[in-house]
Amino acid sequence: MTQIPRMAEIAETMIRDSMDAFARRDEQLARDILQRDDEVDQYRDMVFQELIDEVTSETRFIQQALDLILISRNLERIADHATNIAETVVFMVLGEDIRHRYNAPSSTKETARLRHPPAGSVVTAAALSSPMPSVPRFRTLPNHPHSY
């Protein structure tokens, strides 16, 4: 289970570097952080698979396995936050929005789908600026004493 301490080291370095890239407006360091996120994702997947294999053969470790899975998931989320900061740095320096578009290898099919939209798909400014449908805050019921 050496992946979890390694994940923690990478996530800690990513947070430190993302704050440094933000303070110095260092676009190159920010792009380096984006690549490290995929390494943390791969470790999370390895931890999950290793623990599932362990639990299927020895059920008395289910609670410990769940705790370790949650730890790895939270470390991966910390790395994702560092990645978000790094993406913001690139935007600040270059004016280029690279969220969900960098071409680093991803660890799962779902992550790949979200990070790499199908070729030819375009998000237009109109789609981003379209208003959300309005939803009434309170529902009124006819002839109800507590209708708002």
C-alpha positions as CSV (number, residue, x, y, z in Angstrom):
1,M,0.0,0.0,0.0
2,T,2.9,2.3,-0.8
3,Q,0.7,4.3,-3.2
4,I,-1.1,6.4,-0.6
5,P,2.0,8.0,0.9
6,R,3.2,8.7,-2.6
7,M,-0.2,10.2,-3.5
8,A,0.1,12.4,-0.4
9,E,3.6,13.6,-1.4
10,I,2.5,14.4,-5.0
11,A,-0.7,16.2,-3.8
12,E,1.2,18.3,-1.3
13,T,3.8,19.3,-3.9
14,M,1.1,20.1,-6.4
15,I,-0.7,22.4,-3.9
16,R,2.6,24.1,-3.0
17,D,3.5,24.5,-6.7
18,S,0.1,25.7,-7.7
19,M,0.2,28.5,-5.1
20,D,3.8,29.3,-6.2
21,A,2.7,29.4,-9.9
22,F,-0.3,31.6,-8.9
23,A,1.9,34.1,-7.0
24,R,4.6,34.2,-9.7
25,R,2.2,33.9,-12.7
26,D,4.3,31.0,-13.9
27,E,2.4,29.4,-16.8
28,Q,5.0,26.6,-17.3
29,L,4.9,25.4,-13.7
30,A,1.1,25.4,-13.9
31,R,1.2,23.2,-17.0
32,D,3.6,20.8,-15.2
33,I,1.0,20.5,-12.4
34,L,-1.6,19.4,-14.9
35,Q,0.6,16.4,-15.9
36,R,1.0,15.3,-12.2
37,D,-2.7,15.2,-11.7
38,D,-2.9,12.1,-13.9
39,E,-0.3,10.4,-11.8
40,V,-2.4,10.8,-8.7
41,D,-5.4,9.6,-10.6
42,Q,-3.6,6.4,-11.6
43,Y,-2.5,5.8,-8.0
44,R,-6.1,6.2,-6.8
45,D,-7.2,3.6,-9.4
46,M,-4.4,1.2,-8.3
47,V,-5.3,1.6,-4.6
48,F,-9.0,0.9,-5.3
49,Q,-8.2,-2.2,-7.4
50,E,-5.7,-3.5,-4.8
51,L,-8.1,-3.0,-1.9
52,I,-11.0,-4.6,-3.8
53,D,-8.9,-7.6,-4.5
54,E,-7.8,-7.8,-0.9
55,V,-11.4,-7.5,0.5
56,T,-12.7,-10.2,-1.9
57,S,-10.2,-12.7,-0.4
58,E,-10.3,-11.5,3.2
59,T,-13.6,-9.8,4.3
60,R,-12.4,-8.9,7.8
61,F,-10.5,-5.9,6.4
62,I,-13.6,-4.3,4.8
63,Q,-13.6,-1.3,7.2
64,Q,-9.9,-0.6,6.8
65,A,-10.2,-1.0,3.0
66,L,-13.1,1.6,2.9
67,D,-11.0,4.0,5.0
68,L,-8.1,3.7,2.7
69,I,-10.3,4.1,-0.4
70,L,-11.7,7.3,1.1
71,I,-8.2,8.6,1.9
72,S,-7.0,8.0,-1.6
73,R,-10.2,9.6,-3.0
74,N,-9.6,12.7,-0.8
75,L,-5.9,12.9,-1.8
76,E,-7.0,12.8,-5.5
77,R,-9.5,15.6,-4.8
78,I,-6.7,17.7,-3.3
79,A,-4.7,17.2,-6.5
80,D,-7.7,18.2,-8.5
81,H,-7.9,21.5,-6.6
82,A,-4.3,22.1,-7.3
83,T,-5.1,21.4,-11.0
84,N,-7.9,23.9,-10.9
85,I,-5.6,26.6,-9.6
86,A,-3.0,25.7,-12.3
87,E,-5.7,26.0,-15.0
88,T,-6.6,29.4,-13.6
89,V,-2.9,30.5,-13.7
90,V,-2.7,29.6,-17.4
91,F,-5.9,31.6,-18.0
92,M,-4.5,34.6,-16.1
93,V,-1.2,34.6,-18.0
94,L,-2.3,33.7,-21.5
95,G,-6.0,34.3,-21.5
96,E,-6.5,30.7,-22.6
97,D,-9.1,28.5,-21.0
98,I,-7.6,25.0,-20.8
99,R,-10.1,23.5,-18.4
100,H,-10.9,19.9,-19.3
101,R,-8.9,20.2,-22.5
102,Y,-5.3,19.2,-21.8
103,N,-4.2,16.1,-23.6
104,A,-2.6,14.2,-20.8
105,P,-3.5,10.5,-20.5
106,S,-6.4,9.9,-18.2
107,S,-6.9,7.0,-15.8
108,T,-10.5,6.1,-16.3
109,K,-13.0,6.2,-19.2
110,E,-15.2,8.7,-17.4
111,T,-12.3,11.0,-16.7
112,A,-11.2,10.7,-20.3
113,R,-14.7,11.5,-21.6
114,L,-14.9,14.6,-19.4
115,R,-11.4,15.8,-20.2
116,H,-11.4,15.1,-23.9
117,P,-14.7,15.9,-25.5
118,P,-15.4,14.2,-28.9
119,A,-13.7,15.8,-31.9
120,G,-15.7,18.6,-33.4
121,S,-17.6,19.3,-30.2
122,V,-17.6,23.0,-29.4
123,V,-19.0,24.9,-26.4
124,T,-20.3,28.2,-27.7
125,A,-20.5,31.5,-25.9
126,A,-24.3,31.3,-26.3
127,A,-24.4,28.0,-24.6
128,L,-22.4,29.3,-21.7
129,S,-24.5,32.5,-21.3
130,S,-27.9,30.9,-21.7
131,P,-29.9,31.5,-18.5
132,M,-30.9,28.7,-16.2
133,P,-34.7,28.0,-16.3
134,S,-36.4,29.9,-13.5
135,V,-37.8,27.8,-10.8
136,P,-40.2,29.3,-8.2
137,R,-38.7,29.3,-4.8
138,F,-42.1,28.4,-3.1
139,R,-44.9,26.4,-4.5
140,T,-48.3,27.7,-3.8
141,L,-51.1,25.3,-3.1
142,P,-54.7,26.5,-3.8
143,N,-56.7,27.2,-0.6
144,H,-53.8,26.2,1.7
145,P,-53.4,28.3,4.8
146,H,-49.6,28.3,4.5
147,S,-49.3,29.2,0.9
148,Y,-46.6,31.8,0.1
